[in-house]
Amino acid sequence: MAEQRIAPTPTNFAVWYQYFAGSHDDLRNAIDLLIDHNRPFDARTNQDLFETYVAPQVSATAVDTSERLHALMGTAREFLATAIADNHSQMRVISAVADQGKAGVDPKALVAQLMNELARAATKATQLEAGFAEKTRELDVIRDSLTRSEERARTDTLTGLANRRALDEFLRKAQATADWGEPLSVLMLDIDHFKSFNDNFGHGVGDQVLRLMAKVLREKVRPQDLPARYGGEELIAVLPAADLACCAEIAERIRRALAECTITRRSTGEILPNISVSIGVAQYRPGEAITDLIERCDRALYLAKGGGRNRVVTETELERARAAG
């Protein structure tokens, strides 16, 4: 941690304990990739690692949901026990009425007694039905709460994009399909000179720029694609059924759209300098590890930065650069 200049906070210790314990392969791969590419472990990256790989999955929402479900099941058992008891009671009354009929009791009295019992049964049934309807509505509320909680667990809070957890899950599924021959490509983008935005205008403006990037990325990829926040100011998009050329074309649309955006500082109304992004593009090779695909895409991104920024570079150009060098 000292070598990477990581602050000795409890959450950071938790991340690196899991890393050295070797109990979390995805966490180890993510950190190794960051180290291999000399990425800084800034506060935002450290928090992303903690929230994605270490933070307990049992949230306050889950605990509250468990308690509510337990209470609902108790109520349902009571309702059913009441219904069974009432059913037995009604059967005994009806049997008694039948016995009285055989004994020659006045039929009018028997009919009145039977009607009273049926009316009481109908009232009880209505009350039980109302109770069950109310508990069904409570279950709907719990289900919606769980859905929202799951969405939050898979969403980056700053950008609203998928987080690393959701990204990893999507990549695993996409890889399974791609291993059968369907193309799969990835693009990664990074804001050019982002540090100067933060230094000159503050982190609030930096966050505004990140949200703008996320909005453009979400709008320019296809419905079946997954845009996500990879870490820090880097965003990523996974494009199933897209080859390198298709992915590069979408990346170029993203680059142009961001270059044309105007950013206004909310607090002062000041028009800020235009932003640009560098984008790397790579295509999955059947049988390879997903980390290799991401690493190749990342190297293409840094070749774009080294080549003047504000451009898209594919792995093809990466291979040409390696051959020339």
C-alpha positions as CSV (number, residue, x, y, z in Angstrom):
1,M,0.0,0.0,0.0
2,A,2.9,2.4,0.8
3,E,4.5,1.6,-2.6
4,Q,1.3,2.5,-4.4
5,R,0.7,5.6,-2.1
6,I,-2.6,4.3,-0.8
7,A,-4.0,6.0,2.2
8,P,-4.2,3.6,5.3
9,T,-8.0,3.8,5.7
10,P,-10.1,0.9,7.0
11,T,-11.7,0.4,3.5
12,N,-8.4,0.4,1.8
13,F,-7.0,-2.1,4.3
14,A,-10.0,-4.4,3.6
15,V,-9.4,-4.2,-0.2
16,W,-5.7,-5.1,0.1
17,Y,-6.2,-7.7,2.7
18,Q,-8.5,-9.5,0.3
19,Y,-5.9,-9.0,-2.5
20,F,-3.0,-10.6,-0.6
21,A,-5.2,-13.3,0.9
22,G,-5.9,-14.4,-2.7
23,S,-9.6,-15.1,-1.9
24,H,-11.1,-12.9,-4.7
25,D,-9.8,-13.6,-8.2
26,D,-11.7,-10.7,-9.8
27,L,-10.3,-8.2,-7.3
28,R,-6.8,-9.6,-7.8
29,N,-7.1,-9.2,-11.6
30,A,-8.5,-5.7,-11.4
31,I,-5.6,-4.5,-9.1
32,D,-3.0,-6.3,-11.1
33,L,-4.2,-4.6,-14.3
34,L,-4.1,-1.2,-12.6
35,I,-0.5,-1.8,-11.3
36,D,0.7,-3.1,-14.7
37,H,-0.5,0.1,-16.4
38,N,0.8,2.4,-13.6
39,R,-2.6,3.6,-12.8
40,P,-2.8,5.8,-9.7
41,F,-4.8,4.4,-6.7
42,D,-6.6,7.7,-6.1
43,A,-9.5,8.0,-3.6
44,R,-12.1,7.4,-6.3
45,T,-10.4,4.2,-7.6
46,N,-9.9,2.9,-4.1
47,Q,-13.6,3.5,-3.3
48,D,-14.7,1.8,-6.5
49,L,-12.6,-1.3,-5.6
50,F,-14.1,-1.5,-2.2
51,E,-17.7,-1.0,-3.3
52,T,-17.4,-3.5,-6.2
53,Y,-15.4,-6.3,-4.6
54,V,-15.3,-6.0,-0.8
55,A,-18.4,-4.2,0.5
56,P,-20.8,-6.6,2.1
57,Q,-23.7,-7.5,-0.1
58,V,-26.1,-7.6,2.9
59,S,-27.4,-4.0,3.0
60,A,-29.8,-2.3,5.4
61,T,-32.4,-2.8,2.7
62,A,-31.8,-6.5,2.7
63,V,-32.0,-6.7,6.5
64,D,-35.2,-4.7,6.6
65,T,-36.6,-6.9,3.8
66,S,-35.8,-10.1,5.6
67,E,-37.6,-8.8,8.7
68,R,-40.7,-7.7,6.8
69,L,-40.9,-11.1,5.0
70,H,-40.6,-12.9,8.3
71,A,-43.5,-10.8,9.7
72,L,-45.6,-11.4,6.5
73,M,-45.0,-15.2,6.7
74,G,-46.1,-15.2,10.3
75,T,-49.3,-13.3,9.4
76,A,-50.0,-15.7,6.5
77,R,-49.7,-18.7,8.8
78,E,-52.2,-17.1,11.2
79,F,-54.6,-16.4,8.3
80,L,-54.4,-20.0,7.1
81,A,-54.8,-21.4,10.6
82,T,-57.8,-19.2,11.1
83,A,-59.3,-20.3,7.8
84,I,-58.7,-24.0,8.6
85,A,-60.3,-23.6,12.1
86,D,-63.3,-21.8,10.7
87,N,-63.7,-24.5,8.1
88,H,-63.7,-27.2,10.7
89,S,-66.2,-25.2,12.8
90,Q,-68.6,-24.7,9.9
91,M,-68.4,-28.4,9.0
92,R,-69.4,-29.3,12.5
93,V,-72.4,-26.9,12.5
94,I,-73.6,-28.2,9.1
95,S,-73.3,-31.8,10.3
96,A,-75.3,-30.9,13.4
97,V,-78.0,-29.2,11.3
98,A,-78.1,-32.4,9.1
99,D,-78.5,-34.5,12.3
100,Q,-81.4,-32.3,13.5
101,G,-83.1,-32.7,10.1
102,K,-83.0,-36.4,10.5
103,A,-84.5,-36.0,14.0
104,G,-87.6,-34.2,12.6
105,V,-86.7,-30.7,13.8
106,D,-88.7,-27.8,12.2
107,P,-87.2,-27.3,8.7
108,K,-87.7,-23.5,8.9
109,A,-85.5,-23.4,12.0
110,L,-82.9,-25.5,10.3
111,V,-82.9,-23.3,7.2
112,A,-82.5,-20.2,9.4
113,Q,-79.7,-21.8,11.3
114,L,-78.0,-22.9,8.1
115,M,-78.3,-19.4,6.5
116,N,-76.9,-17.8,9.6
117,E,-73.9,-20.1,9.5
118,L,-73.3,-19.5,5.7
119,A,-73.6,-15.7,6.2
120,R,-71.0,-15.9,9.1
121,A,-68.7,-18.0,6.8
122,A,-69.1,-15.5,4.0
123,T,-68.2,-12.6,6.3
124,K,-65.1,-14.5,7.6
125,A,-64.0,-15.3,4.0
126,T,-64.4,-11.7,3.0
127,Q,-62.2,-10.6,6.0
128,L,-59.6,-13.2,5.1
129,E,-59.6,-12.2,1.5
130,A,-59.1,-8.5,2.5
131,G,-56.3,-9.5,4.8
132,F,-54.6,-11.6,2.1
133,A,-55.0,-8.7,-0.5
134,E,-53.3,-6.3,2.0
135,K,-50.4,-8.7,2.5
136,T,-50.1,-9.2,-1.3
137,R,-49.7,-5.4,-1.7
138,E,-47.0,-5.5,1.0
139,L,-45.2,-8.2,-0.9
140,D,-45.4,-6.1,-4.1
141,V,-43.7,-3.2,-2.2
142,I,-41.0,-5.6,-0.9
143,R,-40.4,-6.9,-4.4
144,D,-40.1,-3.4,-5.8
145,S,-37.7,-2.5,-3.0
146,L,-35.5,-5.5,-3.7
147,T,-35.5,-4.6,-7.4
148,R,-34.4,-1.0,-6.7
149,S,-31.8,-2.3,-4.2
150,E,-30.3,-4.6,-6.8
151,E,-30.2,-1.8,-9.4
152,R,-28.3,0.4,-6.9
153,A,-25.9,-2.4,-6.2
154,R,-25.1,-2.6,-9.9
155,T,-25.0,1.1,-10.7
156,D,-22.2,3.7,-10.3
157,T,-23.6,6.5,-8.1
158,L,-21.9,9.3,-9.9
159,T,-22.5,8.5,-13.6
160,G,-25.6,6.3,-13.4
161,L,-23.8,3.7,-15.6
162,A,-23.2,0.1,-14.7
163,N,-20.5,-0.4,-12.1
164,R,-17.7,-2.9,-12.1
165,R,-19.8,-5.6,-10.6
166,A,-22.4,-5.4,-13.4
167,L,-19.7,-5.0,-16.0
168,D,-17.9,-8.2,-14.9
169,E,-21.2,-10.2,-15.0
170,F,-22.1,-8.8,-18.4
171,L,-18.6,-9.6,-19.8
172,R,-18.8,-13.2,-18.5
173,K,-22.1,-13.8,-20.3
174,A,-20.9,-12.1,-23.5
175,Q,-17.7,-14.1,-23.5
176,A,-19.7,-17.4,-23.3
177,T,-21.5,-16.4,-26.5
178,A,-18.4,-15.0,-28.2
179,D,-16.6,-18.3,-27.7
180,W,-19.1,-19.8,-30.1
181,G,-18.0,-17.5,-32.8
182,E,-20.1,-14.3,-32.4
183,P,-17.9,-11.2,-32.4
184,L,-17.5,-9.2,-29.2
185,S,-15.7,-5.8,-29.0
186,V,-14.9,-3.3,-26.2
187,L,-14.1,0.4,-26.3
188,M,-12.6,2.3,-23.5
189,L,-12.5,6.1,-23.2
190,D,-10.6,8.5,-21.0
191,I,-10.9,12.3,-20.8
192,D,-7.9,14.2,-22.2
193,H,-6.2,16.4,-19.6
194,F,-8.8,15.6,-17.0
195,K,-6.5,16.5,-14.1
196,S,-6.3,20.1,-15.4
197,F,-10.1,20.3,-15.2
198,N,-10.0,19.2,-11.6
199,D,-7.1,21.5,-10.8
200,N,-8.4,24.6,-12.5
201,F,-12.2,24.2,-11.8
202,G,-12.5,21.9,-8.9
203,H,-13.8,18.3,-8.5
204,G,-17.4,19.4,-8.8
205,V,-16.8,20.4,-12.4
206,G,-14.8,17.2,-12.9
207,D,-17.8,15.2,-11.8
208,Q,-20.0,17.3,-14.1
209,V,-17.7,16.3,-17.0
210,L,-17.9,12.7,-16.1
211,R,-21.7,12.8,-16.0
212,L,-21.7,14.4,-19.4
213,M,-19.4,11.7,-20.8
214,A,-21.7,9.0,-19.3
215,K,-24.7,10.6,-20.9
216,V,-23.1,10.7,-24.4
217,L,-21.8,7.2,-24.1
218,R,-25.2,5.9,-23.1
219,E,-26.9,7.7,-26.0
220,K,-24.4,6.6,-28.7
221,V,-24.1,2.9,-28.0
222,R,-26.7,0.4,-29.1
223,P,-29.5,-0.9,-26.9
224,Q,-27.9,-4.3,-26.5
225,D,-24.5,-2.8,-25.4
226,L,-23.4,-2.1,-21.9
227,P,-21.9,1.2,-21.0
228,A,-20.1,1.2,-17.7
229,R,-17.7,3.1,-15.5
230,Y,-14.4,1.3,-15.4
231,G,-12.7,3.4,-12.7
232,G,-11.7,7.0,-12.1
233,E,-12.4,9.0,-15.3
234,E,-12.3,5.9,-17.5
235,L,-15.6,4.7,-19.0
236,I,-16.0,1.5,-21.0
237,A,-18.6,-0.1,-23.3
238,V,-19.1,-3.7,-24.1
239,L,-20.5,-4.4,-27.6
240,P,-21.8,-7.9,-28.2
241,A,-22.2,-9.0,-31.8
242,A,-19.9,-6.1,-33.0
243,D,-16.6,-6.6,-34.8
244,L,-13.7,-4.2,-34.6
245,A,-14.8,-2.0,-37.4
246,C,-18.3,-1.6,-36.0
247,C,-17.0,-0.8,-32.6
248,A,-14.5,1.7,-34.0
249,E,-17.3,3.5,-35.9
250,I,-19.4,3.8,-32.7
251,A,-16.3,5.0,-30.8
252,E,-15.8,7.7,-33.4
253,R,-19.4,8.9,-33.0
254,I,-18.8,9.1,-29.3
255,R,-15.6,11.1,-29.8
256,R,-17.2,13.6,-32.2
257,A,-20.3,14.1,-30.0
258,L,-18.2,14.8,-26.9
259,A,-15.9,17.2,-28.9
260,E,-19.0,19.2,-29.9
261,C,-20.4,19.5,-26.3
262,T,-20.4,22.8,-24.5
263,I,-20.0,22.7,-20.7
264,T,-21.3,25.5,-18.5
265,R,-20.1,25.9,-15.0
266,R,-23.3,25.7,-13.0
267,S,-22.2,28.0,-10.1
268,T,-21.1,30.9,-12.4
269,G,-22.5,30.3,-15.8
270,E,-18.9,30.3,-17.2
271,I,-18.4,28.5,-20.5
272,L,-15.6,26.0,-19.9
273,P,-13.0,24.8,-22.4
274,N,-14.2,22.0,-24.8
275,I,-13.4,18.5,-23.7
276,S,-12.0,15.7,-25.8
277,V,-11.5,12.0,-25.2
278,S,-9.1,9.3,-26.3
279,I,-10.6,5.9,-27.1
280,G,-9.1,2.5,-27.4
281,V,-10.9,-0.4,-29.3
282,A,-10.3,-4.1,-29.2
283,Q,-12.1,-7.3,-30.3
284,Y,-12.3,-10.5,-28.3
285,R,-10.3,-13.5,-29.5
286,P,-12.1,-16.7,-28.7
287,G,-10.6,-18.6,-25.9
288,E,-8.6,-15.7,-24.4
289,A,-9.1,-14.3,-20.9
290,I,-11.3,-11.2,-20.6
291,T,-8.4,-9.5,-18.8
292,D,-6.4,-9.9,-22.0
293,L,-9.1,-8.2,-24.0
294,I,-9.4,-5.3,-21.5
295,E,-5.6,-4.9,-21.4
296,R,-5.3,-4.7,-25.2
297,C,-8.1,-2.2,-25.3
298,D,-6.3,-0.2,-22.6
299,R,-3.1,-0.2,-24.5
300,A,-4.9,1.1,-27.6
301,L,-6.3,3.9,-25.4
302,Y,-2.9,4.9,-24.2
303,L,-1.5,4.8,-27.8
304,A,-4.3,7.2,-28.7
305,K,-3.2,9.5,-25.9
306,G,0.5,9.2,-26.9
307,G,-0.5,10.0,-30.5
308,G,-1.9,13.4,-29.8
309,R,-5.2,12.6,-27.9
310,N,-8.7,13.3,-29.2
311,R,-8.7,10.2,-31.4
312,V,-9.8,6.6,-31.7
313,V,-7.1,3.9,-31.9
314,T,-7.9,0.2,-32.5
315,E,-5.8,-2.9,-31.7
316,T,-4.8,-3.1,-35.3
317,E,-2.9,0.2,-35.0
318,L,-1.5,-1.2,-31.8
319,E,-0.1,-4.2,-33.6
320,R,1.3,-2.0,-36.4
321,A,3.0,0.3,-33.8
322,R,4.5,-2.8,-32.1
323,A,5.8,-4.1,-35.4
324,A,7.3,-0.7,-36.3
325,G,8.9,-0.3,-32.8
